[in-house]
């Protein structure tokens, strides 16, 4: 079957993202790997399966959904810069509202950083990345791939909110109200923030350079 490789990769991707984070498997893995080890292993697995899924979409039969136009390449080229900046500002930062937060006990709701703009910045980055890549990939396999990611990011935020409310109780509502009262823009930019922003720009440049080697297509016009 021509679609079998894509279907198998698609199923494995969602199983690998849903099973390890559900009880009793997640507590069992965290006891053996530690919280940091679990996060590292889960992230590595996610990236590996994602690369497999993208490659499988490229090998799937080409069923066009809309015609390609030269302007379409500018959509992901433009949107990937804010995606990289969001990643740089959110990874390994305290965020008790979402997954991927580090040192959450040190979270300051009066200085929440990017959490003031989005409780789930990693999911926001995923949504922007996937929606931007739908535009120049107007075939069925890539439409299913990136469209599903965009929907997954939207639903994922609601599911995480529900779980965190259950786990944190009244503390979740207290922190959310405190974050809402924090200023949208900080009055000062620290050296750490500048370093993270620089890292985001560097990541953007590296992804443009690596794209032909990883995907086989240049992202540049």
Protein Blocks (a to p, Z undefined) as FASTA:
>chain_A
ZZlmmmmmmmmmmmmmmmmmpcfklmmmmmmnojmlmmmmmmmmmmmmmmmmmmmmmmpc
cddfbdcdfklmmmmmmmmmmmmmmmmmmgopacfkbghiahkllpcfklnojmlmombl
mlmmmmmmmmmmmmmmccfklmmmmmmmmmmmmmmmmmmmmmmmmmnmmmlmmmmmmmmm
pcfbdfbdcfklmmmmmmmmmmmmmmmmmmmmmnopafbZZ
